[in-house]
Structures are given as C-alpha cells and as structure tokens.
Amino acid sequence: MNNAAKVNPIPIGQKIAFGIGMLANQMFPAALGIFMVILVQSLGMSPYLWGLIFFLPKLVDCVTDPVMGFISDRTVSRWGKRRPYIFIGAILSGLSYMAMWQLSAENGETYNFIYFLFWSCVFFVALTIFSVPYVAMGYEMSDDYHERTRLMAVAQWIGQWAWVIAPWFWVVLYDPEWFESATDGARILSVWVGGACMLLAMVPAIFCIGHDNREGKAASRDNETIGSALKELLQGIVVTLRCRPFQQICIATFFIFNAYNTVAGFAWFIIVYYMNQGDPALAGMWPTLFGSVSALCTCFLVIPTISWMAQRYGKRTTFMVTQSVSILGYVLFWWSFNPANPYLIFAPIPIFAFGIGGLFTLMMSMTADICDLDELQTGERREGLFGAIYWWMVKFGLAFAGLLSGLILGFIGFDQTVAIQTDDTLAGLRMAFIVVPVSGTLIALWAMRDYKLNEEAVEEVKITLSERRLTA
C-alpha cells in the first residue's frame, strides 16, 4: 500500500481538546446572539443602530482576519505556528466580552451605542487572534479524507452544546428572581460567560499538537521588508480566492449561514410578540426550549447522520441532500408557530436542523481537502489564510445579516416601544423567518452543483504530494 493511503487516526484526546476549543469558539457568538436582544428590548436602542452594531465591527475583520492567517502561517516558534496566538487570543476575547456588556439604561442611547461599538471592535479583533489560528490548526491535524470529517464531527458535536446552553441565558436574564432587569443580568452574566470561554479557548493551545506540513520550508525571514510581506499576503489572497472549490464552499456557506442568522433572532420576537402578546415573562421558557431543542437535535441526530453519510456517500452528496431536506423544515414553521398550540414549534426542528446544524462539519473538512489541492498547485501551505478568508466571509456575512435584520425589522414596522405589534408586522416576521433562509439555501445548492473535489480526487492529490515530498 502506498504510504499516502495509510490512515493515521487522530487520538481521541486530541479530538476532544480541539472540540473544547470549538465550544468556546461557538459559545462566544451563541451568547452574543442572546445578549444582543437586550440592546433593543431592554435598553430601547433603535433597530437601525442595532443593525449598525452588527455591521461595523465586522468591517475591521476585513483587514484583521487575512493578516492573522498570513502571520500564523509564517510563524516559527518553539510552541508551533498556532498555539501562542490561540492562547493570547483566548485571554483577550474573554476580557473584552466582559467589558462589552457593562451597560446601563441611565447612560442613554448614544453613549451605549458608542461604548458598545468600541468594545465590540476590540472583542472581534481578539476573537480573530484566537479563532483564525485555531481553525487552521484543525486543518493540519490529519491528511485523511474521512479522518478530517470525523475530527470536525467531534468538534462540532462538542461545539453545539454552546447552542444548547446559550438559550437558557434568556431564562436567567429575564427572571426577576435572578436579576432586577435584563441589563443588570447582562453585566454580571457576561463576566461568567467571558471567563468560562477564556478557559475553554485555552485548552487546544495547551493540549493540541499542530503539524507543519511544509516539511521544513519555513525559511528565515530576517531580511524581509514590510513591502515584500504585504506583496506576498496580497498574492496569497488572490491565489486563494481563485481556487474554484474554495469559491464554491464560501458562496454556499455565506448564503446558508448568514441567511439563517439574518432571521435567527426573529424566533424570539415571534414567540414573544406573536405567541405571547409581547410579554417576555409570559413567553417563559419557550424561546429557550426552541433554541436548546434545535441544538440537541443537531448533536444527536444531524451531526452523526452527516458524518455517516459523508463517509458513505461523499461530502458533496451529503451536503446536497441534507440542505434540500432543511427547506421543508423552514416551510413548516409557517404553521408551527401557533399561539393555540405552542408545542408545534418543535415539529419542524429535526428537519430544519439539517440546514445549519451540520454545515461546518462538512465545510471545515472540505477546506482541509482544498488546502492539499492548493499545495499541489502552488507548492505552498496556506491553512491559516484559507481559514482566515473563509471565516472572514462568515463574519462579514454575519455583519451583513445583522444589518439586514435591523432593516427588515424597520421595514415591517416593528416598534420596540410597544408590546402589541400590528398583524402585518407579525406576518412579516413569520414570512421573513421562512423566505430568507430558504432563498439562501437554494443559492447554495446551485453553487455546489458541480463541486468536484470528491474522495478519489483528494486521494490522488494526497498521493502526488506524498511522492513529491519523498522526492524532495
């Protein structure tokens, strides 16, 4: 058997340590999505300013993500390329998350907007320092087509618990037995969330072992100028963006993930304002249960199914089938958001969860395959840059989704100052919750229709790279 065909399984301890980092990587945005409702519902911030807070910090990522990927790709240290940045980024992310939520209604809308916007920018820069090298580390941990899927399945399974836990923050924040107001709750709870995520994010930096596939190509750069480094960075970005399979997974992820996130917060508004007359206390645990049950379905149904299907039928086929299934789930929500029978909200969840639930299990595994293809074509390893551009696209899409969320709320006439919304506004909320993600999914399916990097192609690339390295 050719050496390239041998499978070197990643030890389960390494998979778990990497997955714990994914729990932090997903808990930050999961908690942020819950807390962000407070800006409108408790602090009375206008939907348009709310949209800007989503959008503007992500513009910083336009610069920081590719730069961070480029830097970590070229780092040579006794601790490896990725681990120092993961450790430092973990600390900075946790501290800035705590600072971001030290808000008070007495400060006024303008002050709260400026304060939150500043710390939000700091937080997302810190998260870039952690997340870009962390994701690149995962791409390097195996060169096997299926082992990559198994690693990402373990990581996403652990990471999904962030989405099981985070919805319960709604219960804590809005329960008067816990806090006098949701704003007071955010100030205190953010300290616990930020501290816990900080510790979780440190785990892969301490316990995971990165693998440098460049085979000693990290030459000394002592005489390199800023101009030459910038030129190399820009050339690397251009080469990365020209990769056809990478273009396809970026387009697909952008439209699925960010169409979903455009309306994800609407579930809370629909449950509270459509099903419970605008009273968060009356809504009780229903928003929490909706989010938690969705995440549990992802953990115990979606990720195992996708992992099994990908190893049996291939990644592209699995993607096409599961995303098609999710469309039916979204459509069913038109009837399942039912004030007379709230239990119906759970009926479409096992179907719709296939859309977003297993997306990154497949896409992160595919990106690792694409890094090998890039080395075959260019002779360079760019896991950090591929990961940075991919996740920059995700985060920029989140910014766009946040801005679009605010615009949609404004367009349909949502009024944050009143509990009872008009029938047209409530119908618009429900329609947007379905139409936006279904449209994004259809575009993604079109983008992936001719994705060609299947198992046979990846194995051929792997064998060729192995022979080239042996010759070198």
C-alpha positions as MATLAB code, in Angstrom:
seq = 'MNNAAKVNPIPIGQKIAFGIGMLANQMFPAALGIFMVILVQSLGMSPYLWGLIFFLPKLVDCVTDPVMGFISDRTVSRWGKRRPYIFIGAILSGLSYMAMWQLSAENGETYNFIYFLFWSCVFFVALTIFSVPYVAMGYEMSDDYHERTRLMAVAQWIGQWAWVIAPWFWVVLYDPEWFESATDGARILSVWVGGACMLLAMVPAIFCIGHDNREGKAASRDNETIGSALKELLQGIVVTLRCRPFQQICIATFFIFNAYNTVAGFAWFIIVYYMNQGDPALAGMWPTLFGSVSALCTCFLVIPTISWMAQRYGKRTTFMVTQSVSILGYVLFWWSFNPANPYLIFAPIPIFAFGIGGLFTLMMSMTADICDLDELQTGERREGLFGAIYWWMVKFGLAFAGLLSGLILGFIGFDQTVAIQTDDTLAGLRMAFIVVPVSGTLIALWAMRDYKLNEEAVEEVKITLSERRLTA';
ca = [
       0.000    0.000    0.000;
       1.239    3.477   -0.804;
       2.209    5.412    2.322;
      -0.145    8.189    1.287;
      -3.076    5.837    1.592;
      -2.364    4.928    5.220;
      -4.729    6.428    7.753;
      -3.144    7.861   10.895;
      -6.124    8.389   13.214;
      -6.088   11.416   15.468;
      -6.036   10.298   19.135;
      -9.417   10.791   20.770;
      -7.861   13.034   23.420;
      -6.632   15.389   20.696;
     -10.068   15.417   19.074;
     -11.727   16.276   22.382;
      -9.203   19.017   23.176;
      -9.776   20.546   19.756;
     -13.540   20.220   20.290;
     -13.365   22.064   23.612;
     -11.841   24.977   21.713;
     -14.801   24.762   19.345;
     -17.143   25.042   22.333;
     -15.544   28.395   23.160;
     -15.482   29.414   19.507;
     -19.233   28.822   19.277;
     -20.208   29.959   22.771;
     -19.000   33.494   22.089;
     -21.356   34.087   19.129;
     -24.138   31.996   20.711;
     -24.108   34.067   23.887;
     -23.679   37.275   21.914;
     -26.791   36.496   19.882;
     -28.819   36.070   23.090;
     -27.422   39.178   24.763;
     -27.910   41.346   21.676;
     -31.705   41.255   22.137;
     -31.167   43.286   25.324;
     -29.984   46.285   23.306;
     -33.421   46.601   21.696;
     -35.760   45.047   24.251;
     -34.248   46.394   27.499;
     -32.132   49.409   26.532;
     -34.549   50.675   23.874;
     -31.950   51.020   21.127;
     -33.436   51.621   17.686;
     -33.375   48.695   15.205;
     -31.218   50.756   12.842;
     -28.492   51.358   15.454;
     -28.810   47.679   16.391;
     -28.087   46.764   12.780;
     -25.053   49.067   12.670;
     -23.624   47.438   15.806;
     -23.794   44.105   13.997;
     -22.256   45.504   10.833;
     -19.496   47.997   11.668;
     -17.198   45.814   13.845;
     -17.084   43.204   11.092;
     -15.506   45.748    8.754;
     -12.432   45.526   10.997;
     -12.305   41.816   10.172;
     -11.820   42.723    6.511;
      -8.236   43.505    7.491;
      -7.511   41.522   10.622;
      -8.612   38.045    9.515;
      -6.382   37.661    6.415;
      -3.480   39.342    8.216;
      -3.825   36.975   11.181;
      -3.950   33.946    8.898;
      -0.893   35.155    6.993;
       1.043   35.793   10.215;
       0.239   32.413   11.754;
       1.131   30.573    8.522;
       4.596   32.112    8.626;
       5.245   31.893   12.372;
       8.111   29.716   13.561;
       8.345   29.251   17.328;
       9.144   26.589   19.902;
       5.389   26.324   20.596;
       4.385   25.940   16.944;
       2.662   28.193   14.427;
      -0.768   28.427   16.035;
      -0.660   27.782   19.773;
       0.756   31.127   21.018;
      -1.927   33.097   19.192;
      -4.700   30.776   20.362;
      -3.610   31.261   23.973;
      -3.287   35.057   23.772;
      -6.490   35.426   21.772;
      -8.384   33.358   24.349;
      -7.449   35.770   27.137;
      -8.196   38.918   25.163;
     -11.535   37.587   23.884;
     -12.761   36.732   27.368;
     -11.774   40.068   28.906;
     -13.218   42.181   26.093;
     -16.504   40.232   26.172;
     -16.846   41.091   29.846;
     -16.154   44.774   29.213;
     -18.570   44.969   26.277;
     -21.670   44.359   28.402;
     -21.059   46.810   31.214;
     -24.023   48.902   30.038;
     -26.760   50.831   31.803;
     -30.027   52.362   30.596;
     -29.216   55.562   32.524;
     -26.300   56.267   30.188;
     -28.591   56.975   27.242;
     -28.840   55.518   23.759;
     -25.946   57.459   22.191;
     -23.463   56.629   24.953;
     -24.445   52.954   24.987;
     -24.145   52.776   21.198;
     -20.627   54.283   21.155;
     -19.431   52.323   24.179;
     -20.722   49.005   22.863;
     -19.420   49.668   19.361;
     -15.890   50.342   20.669;
     -15.690   47.228   22.834;
     -17.339   45.172   20.135;
     -14.499   46.097   17.761;
     -11.927   45.152   20.402;
     -13.713   41.851   21.027;
     -13.812   40.846   17.369;
     -10.113   41.635   16.893;
      -9.331   39.461   19.923;
     -11.586   36.715   18.598;
      -9.689   36.837   15.294;
      -6.391   36.323   17.124;
      -7.862   33.180   18.684;
     -10.127   31.749   16.010;
      -8.069   32.038   12.815;
      -5.051   30.048   14.113;
      -7.421   27.683   15.938;
      -9.299   26.772   12.772;
      -6.030   26.415   10.826;
      -4.757   24.009   13.494;
      -7.737   21.753   12.773;
      -6.963   21.679    9.049;
      -3.439   20.446    9.845;
      -4.332   17.650   12.265;
      -4.943   14.991    9.571;
      -4.399   14.482    5.846;
      -7.034   11.723    5.527;
     -10.310   12.476    3.701;
     -12.562   10.726    6.240;
     -10.499   11.383    9.372;
     -10.927   15.102    8.714;
     -14.686   14.621    8.713;
     -14.525   12.618   11.946;
     -12.414   15.338   13.621;
     -14.796   18.071   12.569;
     -17.798   15.957   13.600;
     -16.361   15.577   17.130;
     -15.511   19.269   17.286;
     -18.915   20.382   16.018;
     -20.681   17.938   18.376;
     -18.910   19.478   21.365;
     -19.316   22.986   19.984;
     -23.070   22.504   19.534;
     -23.502   22.417   23.296;
     -22.949   26.163   23.204;
     -26.276   26.426   21.379;
     -27.901   24.098   23.912;
     -26.666   26.175   26.861;
     -26.916   29.720   25.495;
     -30.737   29.863   25.101;
     -31.043   29.293   28.856;
     -29.433   32.694   29.329;
     -32.820   34.106   28.295;
     -34.380   32.448   31.348;
     -31.680   33.789   33.639;
     -31.664   37.303   32.209;
     -35.433   37.816   32.294;
     -36.213   36.068   35.582;
     -36.755   38.737   38.289;
     -35.663   36.227   40.913;
     -32.205   36.313   39.352;
     -31.813   39.963   38.387;
     -33.803   43.174   38.724;
     -33.504   43.753   34.986;
     -32.042   42.044   31.927;
     -29.457   44.829   31.702;
     -28.242   44.096   35.238;
     -28.156   40.415   34.351;
     -26.039   41.050   31.255;
     -23.441   42.958   33.269;
     -22.982   40.063   35.703;
     -23.585   37.074   33.446;
     -21.112   38.376   30.849;
     -18.318   38.054   33.418;
     -19.102   34.375   33.916;
     -19.531   33.703   30.200;
     -16.352   35.569   29.270;
     -14.329   33.815   31.973;
     -15.592   30.342   31.084;
     -14.986   30.858   27.361;
     -11.493   32.139   28.101;
     -10.585   28.915   29.912;
     -12.186   26.688   27.268;
     -10.389   28.509   24.447;
      -7.016   27.908   26.125;
      -7.411   24.099   26.014;
      -6.325   23.498   22.374;
      -3.366   25.854   22.871;
      -2.188   23.718   25.778;
      -3.082   20.177   24.693;
      -3.368   20.059   20.885;
      -0.340   19.285   18.764;
      -0.146   21.098   15.467;
       1.504   19.557   12.404;
       3.594   21.578    9.990;
       3.114   20.099    6.515;
       5.647   22.385    4.887;
       8.472   19.888    5.511;
      10.987   22.462    6.631;
      10.039   25.174    4.136;
       9.793   27.856    6.804;
      12.820   29.807    5.752;
      14.289   32.669    7.735;
      12.607   35.993    7.056;
      15.053   38.213    8.929;
      15.740   40.366    5.862;
      12.145   40.604    4.713;
      10.652   44.075    4.367;
       7.115   45.163    5.160;
       6.556   45.808    1.468;
       7.584   42.314    0.408;
       5.485   40.732    3.156;
       2.468   42.790    2.104;
       3.029   41.792   -1.509;
       3.163   38.117   -0.533;
      -0.009   38.490    1.533;
      -1.904   40.059   -1.371;
      -0.630   37.403   -3.767;
      -1.722   34.685   -1.347;
      -5.200   36.192   -1.064;
      -5.540   36.341   -4.839;
      -4.406   32.717   -5.276;
      -6.761   31.583   -2.512;
      -9.755   33.381   -3.985;
      -9.075   31.938   -7.443;
      -9.439   28.367   -6.182;
     -12.723   27.162   -7.691;
     -13.694   24.606   -4.970;
     -12.939   27.221   -2.318;
     -15.143   29.740   -4.099;
     -17.968   27.217   -4.081;
     -17.859   26.390   -0.365;
     -17.534   30.087    0.515;
     -20.580   31.024   -1.547;
     -22.593   28.129   -0.137;
     -21.652   28.913    3.461;
     -22.271   32.629    3.036;
     -25.816   32.187    1.844;
     -26.835   29.352    4.185;
     -25.256   30.562    7.404;
     -25.934   34.248    7.009;
     -29.447   33.886    5.635;
     -30.152   31.806    8.737;
     -28.553   34.378   11.036;
     -30.464   37.230    9.441;
     -33.655   35.786   10.915;
     -32.354   33.676   13.841;
     -33.243   36.378   16.351;
     -36.730   36.603   14.861;
     -37.642   33.317   16.567;
     -37.502   35.149   19.893;
     -39.591   38.028   18.548;
     -42.148   35.632   17.012;
     -42.509   33.581   20.190;
     -42.735   36.664   22.425;
     -44.756   39.078   20.253;
     -46.845   36.710   18.099;
     -47.439   33.850   20.512;
     -47.333   35.711   23.877;
     -48.610   39.273   23.337;
     -45.177   40.877   23.636;
     -44.566   39.724   27.227;
     -41.154   38.014   27.764;
     -42.280   36.765   31.171;
     -45.395   35.165   29.643;
     -43.240   33.585   26.924;
     -41.322   31.946   29.755;
     -39.066   29.124   28.626;
     -40.430   28.686   25.102;
     -37.643   30.718   23.380;
     -35.085   28.834   25.459;
     -36.556   25.440   24.653;
     -36.735   26.304   20.953;
     -33.008   27.017   20.818;
     -31.954   24.160   23.067;
     -34.046   21.514   21.309;
     -32.664   22.680   17.954;
     -29.105   22.280   19.233;
     -29.851   18.890   20.813;
     -31.271   17.654   17.512;
     -28.069   18.813   15.859;
     -25.931   16.963   18.422;
     -27.766   13.649   18.469;
     -29.351   13.491   15.009;
     -27.781   15.848   12.483;
     -24.033   15.583   13.135;
     -23.978   11.748   13.483;
     -26.128   11.399   10.349;
     -23.982   13.789    8.326;
     -20.760   12.145    9.492;
     -22.094    8.708    8.475;
     -23.462    9.937    5.140;
     -20.246   11.781    4.251;
     -18.147    8.655    4.782;
     -20.578    6.526    2.788;
     -21.758    8.825    0.004;
     -19.211   11.658   -0.045;
     -19.291   15.212    1.223;
     -20.943   16.912   -1.738;
     -23.820   14.423   -1.943;
     -24.376   14.690    1.794;
     -24.451   18.479    1.521;
     -26.964   18.487   -1.328;
     -29.328   16.024    0.363;
     -29.306   17.498    3.865;
     -29.698   21.102    2.693;
     -32.622   20.113    0.485;
     -34.284   18.441    3.470;
     -33.891   21.606    5.565;
     -36.013   23.640    3.139;
     -39.069   21.582    4.077;
     -38.401   22.277    7.750;
     -38.317   26.034    7.194;
     -41.607   25.977    5.272;
     -43.349   24.057    8.066;
     -42.642   26.879   10.521;
     -45.443   28.923    8.930;
     -47.920   26.573   10.659;
     -45.844   25.500   13.659;
     -45.612   28.971   15.231;
     -49.103   28.544   16.656;
     -50.309   30.555   19.689;
     -53.032   27.964   20.357;
     -50.553   25.039   20.456;
     -47.001   26.158   21.300;
     -45.711   22.578   21.278;
     -45.948   22.637   17.483;
     -42.787   24.770   17.322;
     -40.795   21.579   17.917;
     -42.276   19.628   14.995;
     -40.090   21.034   12.158;
     -36.893   21.214   14.212;
     -35.479   17.728   13.371;
     -35.891   18.585    9.673;
     -34.811   22.218    9.564;
     -31.770   21.488   11.787;
     -30.075   19.706    8.878;
     -29.597   23.094    7.210;
     -27.361   24.871    9.676;
     -26.596   22.031   12.097;
     -24.096   20.073   10.022;
     -22.869   22.829    7.731;
     -19.461   23.395    9.298;
     -18.782   19.689    9.856;
     -18.702   19.345    6.070;
     -17.261   22.721    5.125;
     -14.307   22.597    7.522;
     -13.478   19.097    6.316;
     -13.728   20.281    2.689;
     -11.448   23.251    3.412;
      -8.741   20.892    4.692;
      -9.005   18.973    1.391;
      -8.701   22.250   -0.524;
      -5.504   23.157    1.363;
      -3.910   19.997   -0.074;
      -5.083   20.909   -3.567;
      -3.572   24.365   -3.137;
      -0.214   22.877   -2.137;
      -0.283   20.642   -5.197;
      -0.948   23.623   -7.453;
       1.287   26.240   -5.804;
       3.787   24.400   -3.604;
       2.703   26.416   -0.536;
       0.731   25.589    2.616;
      -1.823   28.254    3.494;
      -4.146   26.740    6.118;
      -4.173   29.996    8.059;
      -5.004   32.114    5.040;
      -7.700   29.729    3.797;
      -9.220   29.590    7.262;
      -8.984   33.363    7.661;
     -10.675   34.153    4.369;
     -13.351   31.523    4.935;
     -14.176   32.779    8.414;
     -13.839   36.415    7.357;
     -16.516   35.648    4.807;
     -18.636   34.083    7.558;
     -18.146   37.048    9.897;
     -18.682   39.641    7.195;
     -21.839   37.768    6.307;
     -22.869   37.926    9.973;
     -22.344   41.682    9.853;
     -24.468   41.898    6.737;
     -27.037   39.621    8.389;
     -27.175   41.869   11.447;
     -27.608   44.946    9.313;
     -30.281   43.221    7.246;
     -32.047   42.081   10.438;
     -32.385   45.654   11.562;
     -33.550   46.784    8.134;
     -36.164   44.014    7.974;
     -37.467   44.899   11.439;
     -37.725   48.518   10.404;
     -39.301   47.675    7.049;
     -42.058   45.510    8.520;
     -42.859   48.221   11.060;
     -41.596   46.626   14.264;
     -41.904   49.097   17.164;
     -39.689   48.255   20.121;
     -41.596   50.700   22.367;
     -44.870   48.748   22.363;
     -45.798   45.211   23.378;
     -48.584   44.625   20.845;
     -47.395   44.699   17.241;
     -49.668   45.015   14.207;
     -50.905   41.932   12.368;
     -48.931   42.963    9.282;
     -45.727   43.240   11.336;
     -46.220   39.795   12.882;
     -46.994   38.239    9.493;
     -43.845   39.895    8.104;
     -41.748   38.411   10.914;
     -43.032   34.919   10.212;
     -42.641   35.258    6.459;
     -39.073   36.571    6.749;
     -38.178   33.665    9.059;
     -39.000   31.287    6.198;
     -38.288   33.113    2.939;
     -34.789   34.442    3.776;
     -33.125   31.111    4.755;
     -34.934   29.132    2.026;
     -33.646   31.604   -0.581;
     -30.104   31.349    0.798;
     -30.228   27.549    0.750;
     -31.377   27.436   -2.877;
     -28.485   29.691   -3.921;
     -26.041   27.462   -2.014;
     -27.339   24.315   -3.706;
     -26.827   25.967   -7.076;
     -23.258   26.965   -6.146;
     -22.312   23.403   -5.109;
     -23.961   21.610   -8.034;
     -20.632   20.777   -9.762;
     -18.211   20.576   -6.820;
     -15.556   18.115   -7.998;
     -13.200   17.530   -5.059;
     -14.531   14.085   -4.088;
     -12.756   11.269   -2.234;
     -10.987    9.927   -5.337;
      -9.701   13.375   -6.301;
      -8.490   14.085   -2.751;
      -6.718   10.723   -2.545;
      -4.977   11.401   -5.856;
      -3.793   14.774   -4.571;
      -2.584   13.175   -1.347;
      -0.577   10.500   -3.181;
       1.009   13.041   -5.524;
       2.005   15.283   -2.603;
       3.500   12.335   -0.762;
       5.593   11.351   -3.768;
       6.701   14.945   -4.260;
       7.815   15.234   -0.613;
       9.701   11.935   -0.788;
      11.466   13.124   -3.946;
      12.329   16.448   -2.310;
];
